Amino acid sequence: MFIFNFGLAIIASVTPAFALWSQPDFAADYYRINQLYNNGSTPLEKRDSVPAGYVASPYYPTPNGGWVSSWADAYAKAQKVVANMTLAEKVNLTTGTGFLMGPCVGNTGSALRFGIPNLCLQDSALGIAATDNITAFPAGITTGATFNKQLMYARGDALGKEARGKGVNIQLGPTIGPIGRKPRGGRNWEGFGADPTLQGFGGSETIKGMQANGVIATVKHFIGNEQEMYRMDIVPHGLMKAISSNIDDRSLHELYAWPFMDAINAGVGAVMTSYNDVNGSACSQNSKLINGVLKDEFGFQGLVMSDWLAQIGGVSSALSGLDMAMPGDGAIPFLGLTYWASELSTSVLNGTVPLDRLNDMVTRIVATWYQFGQDKDFPLPNFSANTADATGPCYPAALISPTCKTNEYVNVQGDHATVAREVAREGITVLKNVNNTLPLSATAALKVFGSDAQANPDGINACDQRNCNKGVLGMGWGSGTANYPYIDDPISAIKRKAANVYYSSSDSFPSGLTALTSDIALVFISSDSGENQHTVEGNHGDRDSSGLYAWHNGDDLVKAAAAKYSTVIVIVHTVGPILLENWVDLPSVKAVVFAHLPGQEAGNSLTDILFGDYSPSGHLPYSIPKKEDNYPSSVSLRGFAFFQVQDTFEEGLYIDYRYLNKHSIAPRYAFGHGLSYTTFSYSNLALASVTAITALPPARKSKGSTPVYSKAIPPAAEVAWPSGLTRIWRYLYPYLDNPSSITASSSFVYPTGYSTTLQPDPPAGGGEGGNPALWDVMFTLSLTVTNTGAKYAGKETVMIFVQHPSDSSYDTPIIQLRDFVKTSTLAAGGKETVTLSITRRDLSVWDVVKQNWVIPGANAFTFWVGNGSGNLTVACDSLTKVCGAGRTSPVV
């Protein structure tokens, strides 16, 4: 307790720069544990254990990278460099320089002899965080609601251009974990939706766009980070462990790791581990997950980094496959303590960390740098995430720091506001529209209510990392945010479109209003969430206080408006599902619009839809239930428990619509629901077999060769302090005071199951993302989409869901989304032919005994087609290839 309190005291008081760091919200629980223990209220040995059957089996050693052909050139270049590096240069690239010890949120050391600078790692998944002259894009959840792969790519491309323009080597996005297992989960909004296929396409298209600009994308968080509260292991390690996400092998593969397979198949350069444990083992040093699943089975060739301060051990994390420690600090930041840096130098010299492991770590980092062409005119950072000033300390956390030019104020926005507006617009999801209340006329008398319609009156970036819900909710809070360059708020946009507008910014309904029959009320409500380092209105990241209800008494505001006006339209900005039952069936509530989290273009994107300039084409990326207990109890937030919170994923594969369908629970609005101002029909359906079905995929190929280096321990002098170096206190160096005194260690206790004998190649592996045959197309389905309306142009989203054969022996969700496509804008009467694909993986289940993907059953698969899981209008039989309408949907 003394160490923890001492660390907090130093962090809070030594220098004002520390105010920039947001500590995790665990101190109260830490003190609670100690108070109970010191008072004798509980025995220390009381501990909740990981339930039987949930095992983090050891998997050693780490598979070396470089055996995949698409990375061969980059690894060949890296091998030449690494073979000539000193020990100090190798260690330098693996370890961050420390919190606030460089311009970016994360900064590695350098290897300047080879032209490799300090690498800049920067948030976030929706924009370049903590800087200026950038675009605040719509959040991932809004992007998922577009169901538009081309827009997903375009947003990623714009993000990549802005990252490169700012000199960011490694951008910390996209987010595909959490998947949204828990509707109250704090960071669900950073991802694309509560379905692995939607997450997979959202992530992979974003990655392709980002990396087309030479920026290294980082897919995160691997894996099971479905709750914010209790996510971190706190100091001293072992007293209060991070929450353990207990996940069975099949659910891991078919749900949580599925989108990571897509990301790796797309060639992502970096993976970030999550804070939590999985099956009792910390993700930053879970050898089964990093070595076994990520690097061996999935064939990941890039670098694996820790989340910030998620590393809890030095040798243990290196042996388990971690390649880069971020931000480099040890248990308590700002003290110059570290698990790697000089400690890693020591561990290599004394033999506890094999030189082969360090060589692979740095080779993966350098190869990734080469893979994306960052050796060719890639800019250095021209901004500071620590200050908005033009000059300031180079290393804000140092007691004494040289002064640097910190910000050049480079504008990287280009025309990206157009992309942002298009994503925000196509994500807008109309859930209800009685008697064509929408679109509105510009001459209508509009009465607008709610603070969510205006910009934050305290300033658009007044709250650090958006850790307040004031004004229009354009993004959640936490590290996944960016500064707004401006915000086009809804009320301003509405006033630009209509002349007769009254606005009350209060979240309480005003008194004394006179309502006319022709008046139309627009009520703005919201629901927020974010990362655990901030508590907002009693919500600790997750929506633990507000639940699934609108914030700021939003339900009461809607009901009051509905009691006054005969036509009410409710506009919702939200991080995820909210319960609508208190008002959705009121006669006055004619329309409900989910605008999700639109970013900077909140106003124009909304009025584009409200006033009919565009027909809505967004679809829900999650289900909205009628009550929260429609979900399984296992997806509720886990509360405090002594020493470690256990979160067992008892529902297995059954989250969101999969669970509701299994239990015949009709949602208020189903996954994929979304209305248009026009109508569409499907015709000319043609199902074609492309690849013959076999139960197992073709046998994988053996791995190619990987770089080979000398096994001789480097001279200790390579990590001696260089003469003439001006040391910066708290900067994390690879150097040692007396390296020649280090001798081989025989006392280190290696992790259980540790071995240097290579594992046999996993049968499910063989390429990036797994066996390449998993991406073989088995069926294609083409159809003609016709806009059958008479007035409005519009876009239609076509989704294909797979129903497994009736004779399958595997318990499988009734339907599972496997592909989707969005048409171009079709004029009234216009047509377009689209094609959807079904891959081997789409038809397969993960067999936990065979440890391979298996296509089950001999009977037909049924492919259901529609624009949402609750609107499946056409079905095709995989054996007969016959498609037709009129079949009864398999779900309520």
WOJO-V662665 format. One record per helix or strand of 2 or more residues. SS is the DSSP state (a for helix, b for strand). FROM is the first residue (numbers start at 1). LEN is the number of residues. If there is no record, write none. Layout:
<<SS | FROM | LEN> <SS | FROM | LEN>>
//
This chain:
<<a | 2 | 12> <a | 16 | 5> <a | 27 | 12> <a | 69 | 14> <a | 87 | 8> <b | 95 | 2> <b | 106 | 3> <a | 112 | 3> <b | 120 | 3> <a | 140 | 7> <a | 149 | 18> <b | 170 | 2> <a | 188 | 3> <a | 196 | 16> <b | 216 | 7> <b | 244 | 3> <a | 249 | 8> <a | 258 | 8> <b | 270 | 4> <b | 277 | 2> <b | 281 | 2> <a | 283 | 3> <a | 287 | 11> <b | 303 | 3> <a | 315 | 5> <b | 324 | 2> <a | 342 | 8> <a | 355 | 17> <b | 391 | 3> <b | 403 | 3> <a | 416 | 12> <b | 429 | 5> <a | 434 | 3> <b | 446 | 4> <a | 451 | 3> <a | 464 | 3> <a | 490 | 8> <b | 501 | 4> <b | 520 | 8> <a | 554 | 11> <b | 568 | 7> <b | 589 | 6> <a | 599 | 12> <a | 628 | 3> <a | 633 | 3> <b | 646 | 3> <a | 656 | 7> <b | 680 | 10> <a | 716 | 4> <a | 739 | 3> <a | 772 | 4> <b | 777 | 11> <b | 797 | 7> <b | 816 | 7> <b | 831 | 9> <a | 840 | 4> <b | 844 | 4> <b | 852 | 4> <b | 862 | 5> <b | 872 | 6> <b | 883 | 3>>
//
